[in-house]
Amino acid sequence: MEALKKWDLIMKFKMIKIISVLALFLMTNQLVSSKELPTVSVFDVKQEKVVKVMPLTSEFKNSVLGVLQSSPAHYEGFSMNPVSGLVFHLPFPTKVQIPHAFYLNKVSEIYLFLEHGQKPKALLFQENRRQIIVVLNYDNEKFIKQNGLSDIWFEKTNSSDINNPD
């Protein structure tokens, strides 16, 4: 009887050990996979939190590059303090050249600001360790619909505008 209890305890310990090793393997595998495809964080300005995290697919990257090519001009404002809308953070594991004559250097990171009733703006971190802020001539709603983000643009952003009037 006593030997059976010891054997049972040893088997439980071995099972816990096996489960722990499998869990560690799966977590490590997920970390490796996430390094292969970086993620985009979507921040809702009114809610002051990240409302969506999604993979940086080539389709989404190309969509953002399309916005960045839409008549870029240097931002002449003094600060970037959005009061509503969404901010998209796109980190690039390898620097990207935006296919437009306006952009002379490759970019390592982009923050795309979409506010209701405003032209899109972008903060770009360039390879030469400089940042530029640009104003773009692109339809925010077209970008949102094209990328299947209407749920967070229309519902969450508008409901936060209704619930928190200025």
Backbone hydrogen bonds, N-H to C=O, Kabsch-Sander energy under -0.5 kcal/mol:
donor,donor_aa,acceptor,acceptor_aa,energy
5,K,1,M,-1.8
6,K,2,E,-2.0
7,W,3,A,-2.7
8,D,4,L,-2.3
9,L,5,K,-2.3
10,I,6,K,-2.6
11,M,7,W,-2.3
12,K,8,D,-2.2
13,F,9,L,-2.2
14,K,10,I,-2.4
15,M,11,M,-2.3
16,I,12,K,-2.4
17,K,13,F,-2.3
18,I,14,K,-2.6
19,I,15,M,-2.8
20,S,16,I,-2.4
21,V,17,K,-2.3
22,L,18,I,-2.5
23,A,19,I,-2.7
24,L,20,S,-2.5
25,F,21,V,-2.4
26,L,22,L,-2.7
27,M,23,A,-2.5
28,T,24,L,-2.5
29,N,25,F,-2.6
30,Q,26,L,-2.2
31,L,27,M,-2.2
32,V,28,T,-2.3
33,S,29,N,-2.3
34,S,30,Q,-2.6
35,K,31,L,-1.4
36,E,32,V,-1.2
37,L,33,S,-1.2
40,V,54,M,-3.8
41,S,89,H,-1.6
42,V,52,K,-3.0
43,F,41,S,-0.6
43,F,87,V,-3.0
44,D,49,K,-2.7
45,V,43,F,-0.6
45,V,85,G,-2.4
48,E,44,D,-1.3
49,K,44,D,-1.3
51,V,42,V,-2.7
52,K,42,V,-1.3
54,M,40,V,-2.3
56,L,38,P,-3.5
57,T,55,P,-1.7
61,K,57,T,-2.5
62,N,58,S,-2.5
63,S,59,E,-1.9
64,V,60,F,-2.4
65,L,61,K,-2.6
66,G,62,N,-2.0
67,V,63,S,-1.7
68,L,64,V,-2.4
69,Q,65,L,-1.0
70,S,67,V,-1.7
71,S,69,Q,-1.6
73,A,135,V,-1.7
75,Y,133,I,-2.6
81,N,79,S,-0.6
86,L,114,L,-2.5
87,V,43,F,-2.3
88,F,112,L,-2.8
89,H,41,S,-2.7
89,H,87,V,-0.5
90,L,88,F,-0.6
90,L,110,I,-3.1
92,F,108,S,-2.7
96,V,107,V,-2.8
98,I,96,V,-0.6
100,H,98,I,-2.6
103,Y,100,H,-1.4
104,L,102,F,-0.8
107,V,96,V,-3.2
108,S,125,F,-3.1
109,E,125,F,-1.1
110,I,90,L,-2.2
111,Y,123,L,-2.4
112,L,88,F,-2.6
112,L,110,I,-0.5
113,F,111,Y,-0.6
113,F,121,K,-3.3
114,L,86,L,-3.1
114,L,112,L,-0.6
115,E,113,F,-0.5
118,Q,115,E,-1.8
121,K,113,F,-2.0
122,A,134,V,-2.2
123,L,111,Y,-2.6
124,L,122,A,-0.6
124,L,132,I,-3.0
125,F,109,E,-2.7
126,Q,124,L,-0.7
126,Q,130,R,-3.1
127,E,106,K,-2.4
129,R,126,Q,-1.5
132,I,124,L,-1.9
134,V,122,A,-2.6
135,V,73,A,-3.0
136,L,120,P,-2.9
137,N,70,S,-3.0
138,Y,136,L,-0.8
140,N,138,Y,-0.7
143,F,139,D,-1.8
144,I,140,N,-2.4
145,K,141,E,-2.7
146,Q,142,K,-2.6
147,N,143,F,-1.4
148,G,145,K,-1.4
149,L,144,I,-2.7
152,I,149,L,-0.8
153,W,149,L,-1.8
154,F,150,S,-2.7
155,E,150,S,-0.8
155,E,151,D,-0.5
156,K,151,D,-1.3
157,T,152,I,-1.0
158,N,154,F,-0.9
159,S,155,E,-2.7
160,S,156,K,-1.9
161,D,157,T,-1.5
162,I,158,N,-2.2
163,N,159,S,-2.6
164,N,160,S,-1.5
